[in-house]
């Protein structure tokens, strides 16, 4: 049966897998489900509706599933809540809020690492294998694709999208969309591509070359947004180029400019 410290407070409607560990002074309230192998180290607050998958580790003073910071949302209204996958780590004082929706929860995927004081607002959608360093701030409705790394103290504006495998330097700001495998090297500046990350992920050299070409086409050839897209489409048969095209075409905020460039994507 679950190991629950005598100082913990666990509501009757909370569901715990057999080997879950609930440490000292934790408070689990509302409709909360915690999967096998998960450990709440101590002083952890979980508020439902919340599903926490298997093999998660939550450190002291992390608060998951509390009401969104939205004046339009009644704090006591549960909504669709927060859904968290497997194998995540939430270090001290991480905060992730539930959705401002009755249909779709805030979603956190698998194997993400959330460092101290990082935050994700309501309705965020985080994929798998991402790293958020200390003090990272994700506003509401931010979409983060797989394998993204965000440096400490970086702030992401609401409704921004971050493409797969992107890297954001620390203490930066982002209020546009950052395409897959690109690097944010200044606030709202895509200055390079994440070559090291692509190599570590085992991406073949031909794919890395295609990302380099896409980056240069968008930012180094003096093309307009429409002209850059047309040029990208000449190599749409290449998977990484096609991924970049799809990301840019779907952008509502526009993509970040390159250093010294004024291109804003399709927005």
C-alpha positions, -999 to 999 in steps of 0.1 A, spaced: 0 0 0 12 36 -4 36 50 21 20 81 36 38 102 62 16 108 93 19 146 88 6 145 52 -30 154 44 -47 133 17 -83 138 7 -106 108 5 -110 111 -32 -73 110 -39 -61 78 -57 -26 65 -51 -9 36 -67 4 9 -44 40 20 -42 36 58 -41 55 76 -14 39 108 1 65 126 23 61 149 53 36 177 52 23 171 17 -13 182 10 -33 163 -17 -67 178 -23 -95 172 -47 -96 147 -76 -59 136 -77 -45 104 -91 -8 95 -86 8 67 -107 31 39 -97 66 47 -86 60 84 -80 75 101 -49 64 133 -33 95 142 -12 78 165 12 58 198 15 43 191 -19 9 205 -28 -13 187 -54 -47 201 -63 -72 184 -85 -84 177 -111 -48 164 -115 -34 132 -130 3 125 -122 16 96 -141 42 70 -132 77 75 -119 75 112 -112 95 128 -84 83 160 -68 105 181 -45 95 204 -16 72 233 -21 63 224 -57 26 232 -63 8 215 -91 -27 219 -103 -38 251 -85 -61 277 -100 -49 296 -131 -38 332 -127 -66 345 -148 -91 371 -135 -118 357 -158 -116 322 -142 -134 315 -109 -107 301 -86 -130 274 -72 -140 262 -107 -121 229 -113 -122 229 -151 -103 202 -170 -73 204 -146 -37 193 -152 -25 162 -169 11 150 -163 28 121 -179 56 98 -167 91 102 -155 91 139 -148 112 157 -122 98 188 -105 124 205 -83 118 229 -54 91 255 -58 80 246 -93 45 259 -101 22 246 -129 -14 257 -131 -45 239 -143 -64 249 -174 -89 277 -181 -110 252 -199 -136 225 -191 -124 205 -221 -86 204 -224 -63 203 -194 -29 219 -191 -6 191 -204 29 180 -194 44 151 -213 71 126 -203 106 128 -189 107 166 -185 131 182 -160 118 213 -142 144 231 -122 140 253 -91 113 280 -94 103 273 -130 67 279 -139 41 269 -165 9 288 -167 -26 276 -176 -33 257 -208 4 251 -216 12 221 -237 46 206 -231 58 176 -250 85 151 -239 122 153 -229 124 191 -223 146 209 -197 135 241 -180 163 257 -160 159 277 -128 134 305 -130 120 298 -164 86 314 -169 61 300 -194 30 322 -196 -4 307 -204 -11 287 -236 26 282 -245 33 252 -268 67 235 -263 76 206 -286 99 177 -278 135 180 -267 135 218 -260 161 232 -236 153 266 -220 181 285 -201 176 300 -166 155 331 -162 140 331 -197 105 343 -200 81 331 -227 50 352 -237 16 336 -239 6 318 -270 41 314 -282 53 281 -298 87 266 -295 97 240 -321 113 206 -315 149 206 -304 152 243 -300 176 259 -275 169 291 -257 198 309 -239 193 321 -204 178 354 -192 162 360 -226 126 369 -236 105 354 -264 72 368 -277 73 352 -312 76 316 -324 109 298 -324 113 272 -352 125 237 -347 162 233 -339 169 270 -339 186 289 -310 174 319 -292 207 338 -287 192 372 -277 157 384 -267 136 377 -297 166 369 -319 173 335 -335 211 338 -339 220 302 -347 209 266 -348 212 239 -321 240 219 -337 252 203 -305 216 192 -296 210 177 -330 242 157 -328 235 145 -293 201 134 -306 218 113 -333 205 133 -362 224 125 -394 246 151 -409 224 155 -440 195 166 -417 217 190 -398 228 205 -432 191 209 -441 185 228 -409 215 250 -416 201 257 -451 166 265 -438 181 289 -412 202 307 -438 172 309 -462 151 325 -435 177 349 -420 208 353 -441 197 359 -477 177 391 -474 145 374 -486 110 386 -476 88 363 -455 70 351 -486 101 348 -506 119 327 -479 89 303 -477 89 299 -515 126 291 -514 121 266 -486 94 249 -506 119 240 -533 133 214 -508 100 204 -492 109 168 -499 136 170 -472 120 161 -438 137 187 -417 129 215 -442 93 203 -444 91 205 -406 104 240 -407 79 250 -434 50 235 -415 60 253 -383 63 287 -401 31 283 -420 12 275 -387 26 305 -369 1 331 -357 25 353 -338 52 352 -365 86 337 -361 114 355 -343 138 376 -365 174 368 -370 201 391 -358 199 423 -378 170 411 -398 134 422 -398 117 391 -410 87 381 -389 76 349 -406 39 348 -417 26 369 -388 
